[in-house]
Amino acid sequence: MVAGLGFGPTLDMAGPARQSAAMSALRSIPADFATDEVAAIDARLDAVVRDERVAMPLAIESGSRAWGFASPDSDYDCRFLYLRRRCDYLALWAPRDVIETPLDGLLDVNGWDVAKALRLIVKGNAVVIEWLRSPIAYRGDAAFRDTLDAFAERIAPRGLIARHYLHLGERQWARHADGGEMPGKKLFYALRPAAALRWMRHHTGRLPPMNFAQLLAESEPPADVAAIVADLIARKARTRELGTAPIPPAIARFITSEYDLAQAADRGPLPDDAARDAAQAMFLALLDRFGPGD
């Protein structure tokens, strides 16, 4: 369990197949997660490891449940990182760098090759960094997570990470903020990037946490914004996905102000050969240490 995030006790529902004792140790699941859904996720992860012949050093929850604003009917967005055998990376026709399982009811389970994850970190894509910082883990190796997270802290270009959040939020804002109204779910999708941008301004040179409440709490938001957000999260936790509603003026000002500030900021240096070389070296080190072997 991740301290300080208020999830309460966790359930020990470890699946029967485990790659090692260390792998089973990284598991943190809120007590309110549905037992059947968690068991189904475990079964899918076991099947991926078996059928694809990969190692899976990290599998976490992403989406609204990990961001901290889930509804009772929110689905489960499990994401994982995997490593193939060394011979697979040398194949003339290499396998895809994504593994997807069928969308089925509440379950959305898919993952990326670690090589893809490293390339995206170097390019300033924040998705993998969020996965590394998810407070909810289905399985994994803490040493793998910490090693890759430390690499991201050292290499990920801050200006491009900020641009990632800016573009992510602006797309939602432009698409759904129509006439001062917005679907409640989409409002959170515009609010969270704004909070991440604010957090990065208040913590120069650092990469933001994943949890939305933590982003706000650690970036000194206006009091009215904090109060409105707390109310929205509480309402969302009690009801099915919120319908369209007027956007509170304080929230609109918060979002547009953070986007404007980020738009005016320097994006900083672009990735260079040194960053790519570091990613290559990190990939080989992770493959040697955490890969499935041949």
ABEGO torsion letter per residue (X at the ends): XBBGAGAEBBBBABBABBABAAAAABBBBBAABBAAAAAAAAAAAAAAAAAAGBBBABBBBBEAAAAGBBBAABBBBBBBBBBBBAAAAABABBBBABBBBBBBEABBBBBBBAAAAAAAAAAGBAAAAAAAABABBABEBAAAAAAAAAAAAAABBAAAAAAAAAAAAAAAAAAABBGGBBBAAAAAAAAAAAAAAAAAAABBGBBBBABAAAAAAAAGBBAAAAAAAAAAAAAAAABBBBBBBBBBAAAAAAAAAAAAAAAABBAEBBBBAAAAAAAAAAAAAAAAAABAEX
